[in-house]
Amino acid sequence: MENAERGILPIDSSGTLEIGGIEVDVAGKDAQSARFAGWRIAQREGFKALWAKTNKRPVSEAPNLSDSTLDGLVSSIVVEREQIGPQRYIATLGVLFDRARAGELLGVPGQATRSAPMLLIPVTISGGAATGVELRNPWQRAWAQFRTSQSPIDYVRVSGLGVDPLLVNAAQTRRPGRGWWRNILDLYGAANILVAEVRLDRLYPGGPTKARFIGKFGPDGRTLGSFELTAKDSADLPRMMSEGVQRMDDLFAQALAAGIVRGDPDLIIQPPPPVEEEVDETPAVQTVMTVAISAPNDAWLGYGLAVIRSIPGVRISGAGNVVTVSYAGGPAALRDQLVARGLSASLEGSTVRLNSAPARPAPVPAPAQQSPSP
């Protein structure tokens, strides 16, 4: 865990568009002038190549932009390989265009539809030993340097730092048990797994290397496809790995278009359902009390009885100035309900008394809907 030979942070390429493999061979009055001229040529050819790739049309139909316009669109130049002489510059370059500024000219939408988050696990098998992100290796580095902004796959790439070597390693890719996978995917915020495996066969140390690349999907390791590449020597190995990443991404994209690569609900830990509050279905205890109505005439007596009946949960038995009332709130609650409705009420023990009334009766309120008596 404390080994210094671990960890390669993936680059953030969400705001750029990249085109690579642009070869330039330029002469100049000095090395600096030749290099500057080579970068200018790379900008022009890179824009046309990216336009043709995006719009699926010939490079000859791409628009010709001025160098000043391209300077405002280019984010940076990536040097893949270069040789600098006193008056000559030979290089293989990549160009990064700013998505916000160049997207409209290139015909690239601001936001593209992508897959569900996929946890990517790069595995290298060399000399019979399988390695993931436990140690730095060319395959992990190629994936860390891969710019994913133009890929339809939403990759979740691990750096190899912290607990990554314990959780995401070559041995884990051979465990089909979904219980442990659910915990890993929940930790990294992914919906499924993509395994990019490469098997290296070296003719001799430092010599030609033959590589077989295999793309797999899901905890069961379903094989999506494979291809082979060759590096002429150790110096050519990074180039082969970079090309392998590009072709592996195309393989994953084809599987996504075919509906194979997708999120798996069985691998996502669902949040627990909300706790439902228990409803107390026990009927409220009714309190029986006496209500005495002091009314100057029959109109006020009818009005007082109507107000009492309008209170929800009230049951009245009897007639006249003194009635028996059943109410769940008790005498004090009934008094408060009568006062809230504009009557003057007082409490004498368990008896509620309507002491006075306005000069003229108010409109009789509609009686509350009464539940049937048990």
C-alpha positions as CSV (number, residue, x, y, z in Angstrom):
1,M,0.0,0.0,0.0
2,E,2.9,2.4,0.6
3,N,4.7,1.6,-2.7
4,A,5.6,4.8,-4.6
5,E,5.1,3.0,-8.0
6,R,1.3,3.2,-7.8
7,G,-1.2,5.7,-9.0
8,I,-1.8,7.5,-12.3
9,L,-4.5,10.2,-12.1
10,P,-6.8,10.2,-15.2
11,I,-6.9,13.4,-17.1
12,D,-10.0,15.5,-17.3
13,S,-11.0,15.9,-20.9
14,S,-14.7,16.9,-20.5
15,G,-14.2,20.3,-22.2
16,T,-11.9,19.4,-25.1
17,L,-12.1,17.7,-28.5
18,E,-9.0,15.8,-29.6
19,I,-7.5,14.6,-32.8
20,G,-4.1,12.9,-32.9
21,G,-1.6,11.2,-35.2
22,I,-0.9,14.3,-37.3
23,E,2.6,14.0,-38.9
24,V,4.5,17.1,-39.8
25,D,7.9,17.6,-41.4
26,V,8.9,21.3,-41.6
27,A,12.0,23.2,-42.4
28,G,12.8,26.7,-41.0
29,K,15.5,29.3,-40.5
30,D,16.1,27.8,-37.0
31,A,14.7,25.1,-34.7
32,Q,12.2,27.4,-33.0
33,S,10.8,28.7,-36.3
34,A,10.5,25.2,-37.7
35,R,8.7,23.9,-34.6
36,F,6.2,26.9,-34.6
37,A,5.5,26.3,-38.3
38,G,4.9,22.6,-37.6
39,W,2.4,23.4,-34.9
40,R,0.5,25.8,-37.2
41,I,0.3,23.0,-39.8
42,A,-1.0,20.6,-37.1
43,Q,-3.7,23.0,-36.2
44,R,-4.9,23.3,-39.8
45,E,-4.8,19.6,-40.6
46,G,-6.2,18.7,-37.1
47,F,-9.3,20.9,-37.6
48,K,-10.0,19.4,-41.0
49,A,-9.5,15.9,-39.8
50,L,-11.7,16.3,-36.8
51,W,-14.4,18.1,-38.9
52,A,-14.3,15.2,-41.4
53,K,-14.5,12.6,-38.6
54,T,-17.4,14.4,-36.8
55,N,-19.4,15.0,-39.9
56,K,-18.4,11.7,-41.7
57,R,-17.5,13.6,-44.9
58,P,-14.2,13.9,-46.9
59,V,-11.4,16.0,-45.6
60,S,-11.4,18.0,-48.8
61,E,-14.9,19.4,-47.9
62,A,-13.7,20.8,-44.6
63,P,-13.7,24.6,-44.2
64,N,-10.4,26.6,-44.3
65,L,-10.0,28.7,-41.2
66,S,-7.3,31.3,-40.7
67,D,-4.5,30.8,-38.3
68,S,-5.8,33.6,-36.0
69,T,-9.2,31.8,-35.8
70,L,-7.6,28.5,-35.1
71,D,-5.4,30.0,-32.4
72,G,-8.7,30.9,-30.6
73,L,-10.1,27.4,-30.9
74,V,-7.0,25.3,-30.0
75,S,-6.6,24.5,-26.3
76,S,-3.2,22.9,-26.5
77,I,-0.8,20.8,-28.7
78,V,0.0,17.3,-27.6
79,V,3.5,16.1,-28.6
80,E,3.3,12.4,-29.3
81,R,6.8,12.2,-30.9
82,E,9.2,14.8,-32.1
83,Q,12.7,15.3,-33.5
84,I,14.2,18.8,-33.5
85,G,17.1,19.7,-35.7
86,P,18.9,23.0,-36.3
87,Q,16.6,23.9,-39.2
88,R,14.0,21.1,-39.3
89,Y,11.1,19.8,-37.2
90,I,9.7,16.2,-37.6
91,A,6.9,15.2,-35.2
92,T,3.7,13.4,-34.6
93,L,1.3,15.7,-32.9
94,G,-2.2,15.9,-31.4
95,V,-4.4,18.9,-31.2
96,L,-6.9,19.7,-28.4
97,F,-9.8,22.0,-29.4
98,D,-11.9,23.8,-26.8
99,R,-15.4,22.2,-27.0
100,A,-17.3,25.4,-26.2
101,R,-15.5,27.5,-28.9
102,A,-15.0,24.9,-31.6
103,G,-18.0,22.7,-31.1
104,E,-20.4,24.7,-33.3
105,L,-17.8,25.0,-36.2
106,L,-17.1,21.2,-36.0
107,G,-20.8,20.3,-35.8
108,V,-20.4,18.7,-32.3
109,P,-23.4,19.0,-29.9
110,G,-22.7,20.6,-26.6
111,Q,-24.0,17.6,-24.7
112,A,-24.1,14.1,-26.2
113,T,-26.1,11.1,-25.0
114,R,-23.8,8.7,-23.0
115,S,-24.0,5.4,-21.3
116,A,-24.6,4.8,-17.7
117,P,-21.4,5.1,-15.6
118,M,-19.2,2.1,-16.2
119,L,-16.3,1.2,-13.9
120,L,-13.3,0.5,-16.1
121,I,-10.7,-2.1,-14.9
122,P,-7.6,-2.3,-17.1
123,V,-5.8,-5.7,-16.7
124,T,-2.4,-6.5,-18.1
125,I,-1.2,-10.1,-18.3
126,S,2.5,-10.5,-18.9
127,G,4.7,-13.5,-18.1
128,G,1.7,-15.3,-16.6
129,A,1.1,-12.5,-14.0
130,A,-2.1,-10.4,-14.1
131,T,-1.9,-6.8,-12.9
132,G,-4.6,-4.2,-12.6
133,V,-3.8,-0.9,-10.9
134,E,-1.5,-2.4,-8.2
135,L,1.6,-1.1,-10.1
136,R,2.0,1.5,-12.8
137,N,2.0,-0.1,-16.2
138,P,1.7,1.1,-19.8
139,W,-1.9,-0.1,-20.2
140,Q,-3.1,1.8,-17.1
141,R,-1.2,4.9,-18.3
142,A,-2.8,4.7,-21.7
143,W,-6.3,4.6,-20.2
144,A,-5.4,7.5,-17.8
145,Q,-4.3,9.6,-20.7
146,F,-7.3,8.7,-22.9
147,R,-9.6,11.7,-23.5
148,T,-13.1,10.5,-23.0
149,S,-15.0,13.6,-24.1
150,Q,-15.8,12.1,-27.5
151,S,-16.7,8.6,-26.3
152,P,-20.3,7.5,-25.8
153,I,-19.1,5.5,-22.8
154,D,-19.2,7.3,-19.4
155,Y,-16.0,5.7,-17.9
156,V,-15.3,5.7,-14.2
157,R,-11.5,5.4,-14.1
158,V,-9.6,4.5,-11.0
159,S,-6.2,6.0,-10.3
160,G,-4.6,3.2,-8.3
161,L,-4.2,5.3,-5.2
162,G,-5.8,4.7,-1.8
163,V,-7.8,1.5,-1.6
164,D,-8.1,1.0,-5.3
165,P,-5.5,-1.9,-5.5
166,L,-7.4,-3.8,-2.8
167,L,-10.9,-3.3,-4.4
168,V,-10.3,-3.1,-8.2
169,N,-7.6,-5.6,-9.2
170,A,-7.1,-8.4,-11.6
171,A,-8.4,-11.1,-9.2
172,Q,-11.6,-9.2,-8.6
173,T,-12.5,-9.4,-12.3
174,R,-12.7,-13.2,-12.0
175,R,-15.2,-13.1,-9.1
176,P,-18.8,-13.3,-10.4
177,G,-20.4,-12.9,-7.0
178,R,-22.7,-9.9,-7.2
179,G,-22.8,-9.1,-3.5
180,W,-19.3,-7.8,-3.4
181,W,-19.6,-6.1,-6.8
182,R,-22.6,-4.1,-5.4
183,N,-20.5,-2.7,-2.7
184,I,-17.7,-1.7,-5.1
185,L,-20.0,-0.1,-7.7
186,D,-21.8,1.8,-5.0
187,L,-18.4,3.1,-3.7
188,Y,-17.3,4.3,-7.2
189,G,-20.7,5.5,-8.3
190,A,-21.0,3.1,-11.3
191,A,-23.8,1.0,-12.7
192,N,-21.8,-1.9,-14.3
193,I,-18.2,-3.1,-15.1
194,L,-16.0,-3.0,-18.2
195,V,-12.8,-5.0,-18.2
196,A,-10.1,-4.0,-20.8
197,E,-7.6,-6.9,-20.8
198,V,-4.3,-7.1,-22.7
199,R,-2.1,-10.1,-23.0
200,L,1.5,-9.3,-23.9
201,D,3.9,-11.8,-25.5
202,R,7.4,-10.4,-25.9
203,L,9.8,-12.1,-28.3
204,Y,12.7,-11.1,-26.0
205,P,13.3,-8.3,-23.5
206,G,13.1,-4.9,-25.2
207,G,12.2,-6.5,-28.6
208,P,9.0,-6.9,-30.5
209,T,5.8,-7.3,-28.5
210,K,2.6,-9.0,-29.7
211,A,-0.5,-8.0,-27.8
212,R,-4.0,-9.5,-27.8
213,F,-6.7,-7.1,-26.5
214,I,-10.0,-8.5,-25.1
215,G,-13.0,-6.5,-24.0
216,K,-15.3,-7.9,-21.3
217,F,-18.5,-6.7,-19.7
218,G,-20.3,-7.3,-16.4
219,P,-19.4,-9.4,-13.4
220,D,-19.7,-12.6,-15.5
221,G,-17.0,-11.4,-17.8
222,R,-19.0,-11.6,-21.0
223,T,-16.5,-11.2,-24.0
224,L,-17.4,-8.4,-26.3
225,G,-14.6,-8.9,-28.8
226,S,-10.8,-8.9,-29.3
227,F,-8.1,-7.8,-31.7
228,E,-4.3,-7.9,-32.0
229,L,-1.6,-5.3,-32.3
230,T,2.2,-5.4,-32.5
231,A,4.9,-3.1,-31.2
232,K,8.3,-3.3,-32.9
233,D,10.2,-2.6,-29.6
234,S,9.8,-1.2,-26.1
235,A,9.9,2.4,-27.4
236,D,6.9,1.6,-29.6
237,L,4.9,0.1,-26.7
238,P,3.2,3.4,-25.7
239,R,2.0,3.9,-29.2
240,M,0.6,0.4,-29.4
241,M,-1.2,0.9,-26.0
242,S,-2.7,4.2,-27.1
243,E,-4.0,2.6,-30.3
244,G,-5.3,-0.3,-28.2
245,V,-7.3,2.1,-26.0
246,Q,-8.9,3.8,-29.1
247,R,-9.9,0.4,-30.6
248,M,-11.1,-0.9,-27.3
249,D,-13.3,2.2,-26.9
250,D,-14.7,1.6,-30.3
251,L,-15.5,-2.0,-29.3
252,F,-17.3,-0.8,-26.1
253,A,-19.2,1.8,-28.2
254,Q,-20.4,-0.8,-30.7
255,A,-21.6,-3.0,-27.8
256,L,-23.4,0.0,-26.3
257,A,-25.1,0.7,-29.7
258,A,-26.2,-3.0,-29.8
259,G,-27.8,-2.7,-26.4
260,I,-25.3,-5.0,-24.6
261,V,-23.4,-2.5,-22.5
262,R,-26.0,-1.1,-20.1
263,G,-26.6,-0.6,-16.4
264,D,-27.7,-3.5,-14.3
265,P,-30.4,-2.7,-11.6
266,D,-29.3,-5.9,-9.7
267,L,-25.9,-4.3,-9.1
268,I,-27.2,-1.1,-7.7
269,I,-27.8,-0.9,-4.0
270,Q,-31.3,0.5,-3.7
271,P,-32.0,2.9,-0.8
272,P,-34.3,1.5,1.9
273,P,-38.0,2.4,1.5
274,P,-39.2,5.4,3.6
275,V,-40.5,4.4,7.0
276,E,-44.2,4.8,7.0
277,E,-45.7,6.4,10.1
278,E,-48.0,4.1,12.0
279,V,-51.6,5.4,12.0
280,D,-53.3,5.0,15.3
281,E,-56.6,3.5,14.3
282,T,-57.8,3.3,17.9
283,P,-61.1,5.3,18.1
284,A,-60.9,8.4,20.2
285,V,-62.5,8.2,23.7
286,Q,-65.7,10.2,23.7
287,T,-66.5,12.4,26.7
288,V,-70.1,12.9,27.7
289,M,-71.0,16.3,29.0
290,T,-73.9,18.7,29.6
291,V,-74.4,21.9,27.6
292,A,-76.7,24.5,29.0
293,I,-77.9,27.1,26.5
294,S,-79.1,30.5,27.9
295,A,-81.2,31.8,25.0
296,P,-83.7,34.7,25.1
297,N,-85.9,33.1,22.4
298,D,-86.4,30.0,20.3
299,A,-84.4,31.5,17.4
300,W,-81.3,31.8,19.5
301,L,-81.8,28.3,20.9
302,G,-81.9,26.8,17.4
303,Y,-78.9,28.9,16.5
304,G,-76.9,27.6,19.5
305,L,-77.8,24.0,18.8
306,A,-76.8,24.4,15.1
307,V,-73.4,25.8,16.1
308,I,-72.8,22.8,18.4
309,R,-73.8,20.4,15.6
310,S,-71.3,22.1,13.2
311,I,-68.3,21.1,15.3
312,P,-66.7,17.9,13.9
313,G,-67.0,14.9,16.2
314,V,-70.0,16.2,18.2
315,R,-73.0,14.1,18.9
316,I,-76.1,15.7,20.6
317,S,-78.9,13.9,22.4
318,G,-81.9,15.6,23.9
319,A,-83.7,18.9,23.1
320,G,-84.3,22.2,24.8
321,N,-82.0,24.5,26.7
322,V,-80.0,21.6,28.3
323,V,-78.6,18.8,26.1
324,T,-76.2,16.0,26.4
325,V,-73.2,16.2,24.2
326,S,-70.6,13.4,23.3
327,Y,-67.2,14.9,22.2
328,A,-63.7,13.4,22.0
329,G,-62.0,16.7,23.1
330,G,-63.6,17.0,26.5
331,P,-65.5,20.0,28.0
332,A,-62.6,22.5,27.7
333,A,-62.1,21.7,24.0
334,L,-65.8,22.1,23.3
335,R,-65.9,25.4,25.0
336,D,-62.9,26.6,22.9
337,Q,-64.6,25.5,19.7
338,L,-67.8,27.4,20.7
339,V,-65.8,30.6,21.5
340,A,-63.9,30.3,18.2
341,R,-67.3,30.3,16.4
342,G,-68.3,33.6,18.0
343,L,-70.3,32.4,21.1
344,S,-69.7,33.3,24.7
345,A,-69.2,30.1,26.6
346,S,-67.9,29.2,30.0
347,L,-67.0,26.0,31.9
348,E,-68.6,25.0,35.2
349,G,-67.2,21.6,36.1
350,S,-68.2,19.2,33.3
351,T,-70.9,21.5,32.1
352,V,-70.5,23.9,29.2
353,R,-72.7,27.0,29.5
354,L,-73.6,29.4,26.7
355,N,-73.9,32.5,28.8
356,S,-74.9,35.2,26.3
357,A,-75.7,35.8,22.6
358,P,-75.4,38.7,20.2
359,A,-78.3,41.1,19.6
360,R,-79.5,39.2,16.6
361,P,-78.7,35.6,15.6
362,A,-76.1,35.0,12.9
363,P,-76.8,32.7,9.9
364,V,-77.2,29.1,11.0
365,P,-74.1,27.1,10.1
366,A,-74.3,23.9,8.1
367,P,-74.2,20.9,10.5
368,A,-71.0,18.8,10.3
369,Q,-71.2,15.4,8.8
370,Q,-71.8,13.0,11.6
371,S,-70.4,9.5,11.7
372,P,-73.1,6.9,12.5
373,S,-73.5,6.1,16.1
374,P,-72.0,2.8,17.2
